Amino acid sequence: MNSGAGQSPRQRRIVDAHHHLWDLSKNYHPWLCDATPIPFRYGDYTAIRKNYLLADYLNDAQNYQIQGSVYVETEWDPLDDKGEALYFAEMRKVQRLPTVAVMHVRLDDLDAEEKLEFQSQFHFVRSIRHKPKAHANPGSNEPGGMENAQWRIGFDSLSRLDLRFDLQTPWWHMHEAHALASAYPETSIIINHSGLPADRSSAGLQQWKQAMQKVSECPNVSIKISGIGIPKSPWTIAANGWIVETLIELFGITRCMFASNFPVDKVCASFDEIYGGFEIIVASFTEQEKDMLFRSNANRIYDMGLE
C-alpha cells in the first residue's frame, strides 16, 4: 500500500456499516428491558440498557462526518415482527440518519416468505439478519442453523426480493457459510463482526483465520470489520491490528467495511478509540483505499445511493 498525506479523523467522511438505535420508553427489547440481563459476549452491559437515539450516536461520533449509516436490527420484541420496520419508517420522516436498515426475520418460520415480503416493501430495507443456530464452542460436529432445511427455504426467498443477508455466527460455522454462499451465489452475504474472533490465543486466532480464509473464497461474501472488542480490556491496535489486517488481506479491500457497532461496542471503547484505531492500522493505505473501507464500500454493498 502506498502512503500519503492523509486526512485527519475530523475530516474523514464515514458511512458506518453497522450501528443501532433504540427507544426503550416506546419499544420493548427483551435483552435491554427485562429485569434479568442475558449472557453477553462483552460481559456486563448495564451501561447500554437505556435509550440510545440519533442525538446520542451523533454525539459519540462528533469527530467524524457521518455521511450515511446502516441501522441493524436490535433484537426487538419477538412477538411483534412488523414493529421495528414501522418504527424505522417513522424515524426516517424526521431525521436523515440512519440511511438504510437491516431488519429481522426468522428464516425458519413457516411464514418466513410472507414476513420477508412485508420487509421488502420498505424502500430503506436492504438486508435481513437472523442469527442462525450455533453451538457454543468450536469442535462440535453437529450442524448449525444454516444447514436446517426450513431455514434454507426462508433464505431462498432473499434474492427474489432483492434482499441481502447479514450473517452473525461464530467463526467455527464459517464452513456452513461457505456452503450457503456457494449454493446461493446470487445472494449477497455480509458477515457481521469479523467472524467473532473472541479467542485471542495463538491457536484460536489461527483457527479463526483458516475459517475466514475458506469463506472469503466466495465472491458474494463481504465482511464488516467491527465488534472486535475484548471484555474488560481496552480497544488497542496491539490487540486488534492483526485481525483488521488479516481480514483485508483475505477478503480484499473492496469487500471490507469498517463499522462502529455502537452503542454495543461502547461497552469496551469510545467511537474515537475504535475509528482512530482503524485510522492508524491503515495509515499506509492510499486515500482511495481508506475511503473504500470507511465509506464507499458500505455505500455500494448496501446500495445506499450516496454521492
Buried (B, 14 or more C-beta within 10 A) or exposed (E): EEEBEBBEBEEBBBBBBBBBBBEEEEBBBEEBEEEEEEEEBBEEBEEBBEBBEBEBBBEBBEBBEBBBBBBBBBBBEEEEBEBBBEBBBEBBEEEEBBBBBBBBBBBBBEEBBEBBBBBBEBEBBBBBBBBBBBBEEBEEEEBBBBBBEBBBBBBBBBBEBEBBBBBBBBBBBBBBBBBBBEEBEEBBBBBBBBBBBBBBEEEBBEBBBEBBBBBBEBEBBBBBBBBBBBEEEEBEEEBBBBBBEBBBEBBEBEBBBBBBBBBBBBBBBBBBBBBBBBBEBBEEBBEEBBBBBBBBBBBBBBEBEBE
